[in-house]
Amino acid sequence: MATSNQAARLEKELLLLRRNGFMGIAELAQQCDVSEMTMRRDLRLLAKQDKVRMVYGGATCAKSEGDIGSYLLNREKDRNRAAKLAIGREAAGLVEPHDVILLDSGSTVEAMTEFLGDDDPRTILCYSLNIFEAALPLLQSRIVITGGIFHRESLIITGPDAVPTLQRYRVNKFFFGAGGLHKDLAVTCNSDEAVPIKRAMFPSSLERVLMLDSSKFNRVTSYHLAEFADITTVITDDGIQDEYRELLQSLGLRLIIAETGPEDDADTPS
């Protein structure tokens, strides 16, 4: 059982994470005036209580709170989970041995990493903490991550060196997500941090694979991301409206429709 001092400290840690979205171990320890070892113990306890999520180098809140911001990755992960897993499985099936792939930061693309086996070598380019963490168990893969400014809400890392770092590579397949797809306004997203990186990488990528669940069709979000001509393949779930199925096919885009099953643990590889 936690002591009164520990309980107060745990509440402070949760408050700091709610305010900041993500914090590193060292920063949290300094803010709470404890050792990094103590902080790791605290975070493991909070993780067991499903209050925080341990990530590489720090922690985030396990569930979103209204004061963190308009878009948090943790909130998005639980939405349409079965569809995202089905889409992720189809996307992973497109990856071939020795491919150079660029992975976007969103929850749908992160679901794809659950189906990437570790039998074949590949190069994974990324610009977000969540994708970097998800790719770490893939020991046969070479991982390249950008440096720069860390955005706590989206977990994206940007800066003047981000695009040049990625553009040194030629990408077989760029897997990216979006906040919405509309027949008139094309592809939009929720966060502006990644827009310059995504747009800059379209010309460097042989295939541009848009991954989004069917709830995002006929939807417009804040920032313009891409035109239909920027996309080569769309992967979505079987809830796609007939109007958009016909639109994408008429534009000559490759359309992959993932069949969704029951949303349970059996969908997730062990």
Summary of the structure (lengths in Angstrom):
residues: 270
radius of gyration: 19.2
end to end distance: 31.6
largest distance: 64.3
contacts: 881
relative contact order: 0.12
helix: 38%
strand: 25%
